[in-house]
Amino acid sequence: MSETEGSVCMRNAATRRAGTLARHLVIKDEATGKQVNVKVSEGNTFKASDLKPLGVRSYDPGYTNTAAVKSSISYIDGGKGILRYRGYPIEELAEGASFLDVAHLVLYGELPNQKQSAEWESLIMQNSVIPKGVENAIAALPHNAHPMSALVVGFSSLGAFFPQAHTA
């Protein structure tokens, strides 16, 4: 088998649709002649499953060029030193927002105003008291228990005290 046999050739293509530039890749397997048109998203990604019709899979050791998930909550570009939550640069949040305000941003999609921030803090504080039963469960562990074991016991116990709890 030659070096190029069985290789997948990629050609970038762009087409105009309804006044916007829609981007896709034409991926052709030179060994079989099969090809697929793969849509490229705004974040310059495509679904690895789009390669399935070619009978090939992508392999990315160390996940150096793989996006594990699309997220409206965070954006990370480690190579460029970019970290954003809901569009806000982390530097801006670190300088001007409290931990609880950032938690509100992550959960609800917006930074709280002053009134919302006060209400949010009050709600968090009302629900931050650790039940005595949770303290007792953790205290019942051997004094040299691994911290992760204590964390698991603590969170599992909390579930028994707050079965109605739900995420935002």
C-alpha positions in Angstrom: 0.0 0.0 0.0 1.5 3.4 -1.0 1.7 6.3 1.4 -1.4 7.9 0.0 -3.6 4.9 -0.4 -6.4 4.9 2.1 -5.6 8.4 3.2 -8.4 10.9 3.6 -7.9 14.1 1.7 -9.6 17.2 2.9 -10.5 20.3 0.8 -12.0 23.4 2.4 -15.1 24.7 0.7 -17.3 27.7 1.2 -20.7 28.5 -0.3 -22.9 31.5 -0.1 -26.4 30.8 1.3 -28.9 33.5 2.1 -26.3 36.2 2.3 -24.1 34.4 4.8 -21.0 32.3 4.3 -21.7 28.7 5.1 -18.5 26.7 5.5 -18.0 23.0 5.0 -15.3 20.5 4.3 -15.3 18.0 1.4 -13.6 14.9 2.7 -12.7 12.2 0.2 -11.3 8.8 0.9 -8.9 8.3 -2.1 -8.9 4.5 -1.6 -12.7 4.1 -2.0 -13.7 7.2 -3.8 -16.3 7.9 -1.2 -16.7 11.5 0.0 -18.8 13.5 2.5 -19.6 17.1 2.9 -19.2 18.1 6.5 -20.6 21.3 7.9 -18.2 23.4 9.9 -19.7 25.3 12.8 -19.0 28.9 13.9 -16.5 27.5 16.4 -14.6 25.8 13.6 -15.7 22.3 14.6 -17.4 19.4 13.0 -18.9 16.2 14.3 -16.6 13.3 14.2 -19.7 11.1 13.5 -19.9 12.9 10.1 -17.0 10.7 9.1 -19.0 7.5 9.6 -20.2 7.2 6.0 -16.5 6.9 5.0 -16.0 4.0 7.4 -13.2 5.9 9.2 -12.8 7.3 12.7 -10.9 10.3 14.0 -8.1 9.6 16.4 -6.6 12.4 18.5 -4.1 11.2 21.1 -4.2 13.4 24.1 -7.3 15.2 22.8 -5.0 18.1 21.5 -7.5 19.0 18.8 -10.8 17.7 20.1 -13.7 19.6 21.5 -15.5 17.3 24.0 -18.6 19.4 24.1 -20.3 22.5 22.8 -21.1 24.8 25.6 -23.0 28.1 26.0 -21.5 28.4 29.5 -17.8 28.4 28.9 -15.3 28.9 26.1 -11.6 27.9 26.5 -8.7 28.4 24.1 -5.7 27.4 26.1 -3.3 28.2 23.4 -4.4 31.8 23.3 -5.0 32.0 27.1 -8.7 32.7 26.7 -11.3 31.6 29.3 -14.8 33.0 29.2 -18.0 32.3 31.2 -21.2 33.2 29.3 -19.1 35.5 27.1 -17.4 37.4 30.0 -13.6 37.2 30.1 -12.4 35.5 33.3 -10.2 38.5 34.0 -13.2 40.8 34.1 -15.1 38.5 36.4 -12.1 38.0 38.7 -11.7 41.7 39.1 -15.3 42.8 39.4 -17.7 40.0 40.4 -18.1 38.0 43.5 -17.9 34.2 43.6 -21.7 34.1 44.1 -22.3 36.5 41.3 -20.3 34.3 38.9 -22.2 31.2 40.2 -25.5 33.1 39.3 -24.0 33.9 35.9 -23.1 30.3 35.2 -26.5 28.9 36.4 -28.8 31.6 35.0 -26.9 33.1 32.1 -26.6 36.6 33.3 -24.8 38.6 36.1 -27.3 39.6 38.8 -28.1 43.2 39.4 -27.7 44.5 43.0 -31.1 43.4 44.1 -30.8 40.0 42.5 -27.3 39.6 44.0 -28.7 40.2 47.5 -31.6 37.8 47.1 -29.2 35.2 45.6 -26.8 35.5 48.5 -29.6 35.2 51.0 -30.9 32.1 49.3 -27.5 30.5 49.3 -26.8 31.4 52.9 -30.2 29.9 54.0 -29.2 26.6 52.4 -25.6 26.5 53.4 -26.0 25.1 56.9 -24.7 21.6 57.1 -27.2 19.2 58.8 -25.9 17.6 62.0 -26.5 14.2 60.5 -24.0 15.0 57.7 -21.4 16.1 60.2 -22.0 12.9 62.2 -21.6 10.7 59.1 -18.3 12.4 58.2 -17.1 12.3 61.9 -17.8 8.5 61.9 -15.1 7.9 59.4 -11.6 6.9 60.6 -9.4 9.9 61.4 -7.0 8.9 58.6 -9.7 8.4 55.9 -8.9 9.7 52.5 -10.4 13.2 51.9 -12.1 12.0 48.8 -13.9 9.4 50.8 -15.1 12.0 53.3 -16.3 14.2 50.4 -18.3 11.3 48.9 -19.8 10.5 52.3 -20.7 14.2 52.8 -22.4 14.6 49.5 -24.2 11.3 49.6 -25.5 12.2 53.1 -26.7 15.6 51.8 -28.8 13.8 49.3 -30.7 12.1 52.1 -31.4 15.4 53.8 -32.4 17.3 50.6 -34.2 14.8 48.3 -36.2 17.6 46.7 -33.1 19.5 45.6 -32.8 20.2 41.9 -30.5 22.1 39.6 -31.3 25.5 38.2 
